[in-house]
Amino acid sequence: MSSPIVVFDLDGTLVDTAPDLVASLNHAVTQAGVEPVTYGDLTHLVGHGARAMIERTFAMRQKPLAEDMLEWQLKEFVDFYHGSMPGDSLPYPGLVDALDRLSGAGFKLAVCTNKPEKLATRLLERLELIERFAAISGGDTFEVRKPDAAHLLRTVSNAGGLATRAVMVGDSLNDFLVARNAQVPSIAVPFGYSDVPVESLDPTVVISHFDELTPDLVSGLFSK
């Protein structure tokens, strides 16, 4: 029987990246004369990758954004973010112990994020977490991204797992939609960047702290 696999979102789930996302976004948009964003804006901006963050910021500020400016802004964001990693980003409390518990029980671990793959792997390397994951897929790894089921299913396959023995852990709508689309159970964490209570997004279960993420909890979801 294939080992169970737990697939994690990255921003707002594994790692609190808010300070560095805001700093990188503001580094880019202020060069175009756009008013900087705040932490309070972040929940409305994240979830679809850096390109969407920039597009949403310009839309929020009612500023036009031509394709050539978007490419320039994206380069500014990525270069600043990549160069400053890990900055102030930190794993959420209890995460490392949870990963140890799951790995110790023979579970595989993977990451499925809409963050560009280069940025995701760089961040996990700098935080000394990358060796824990059998596969890491970003928003540009495949031709599709969350909430398309194929993003999650191909991540699971690349990690050597099976969808019938997989669980998705996330903090926002795309995570629970991709799980639903892939017919995989989901675990929600409420401390991330969702702009609505995660309970309203219909995950399979909600945990309040990574102390609650145990092999027994995950295994119990396969029969639900």
Salt bridges, closest charged atoms under 4 A:
ASP9 OD1 - LYS146 NZ 2.91
ASP11 OD1 - LYS115 NZ 2.88
ASP41 OD2 - ARG61 NH2 3.64
GLU67 OE2 - ARG51 NH1 3.49
GLU71 OE2 - ARG51 NH1 2.90
GLU76 OE1 - HIS27 NE2 3.17
ASP79 OD2 - LYS75 NZ 2.63
ASP100 OD1 - ARG132 NH1 2.73
GLU143 OE2 - ARG154 NH1 3.00
ASP175 OD1 - LYS146 NZ 2.64
ASP195 OD2 - HIS44 ND1 3.51
ASP211 OD1 - HIS209 ND1 3.34
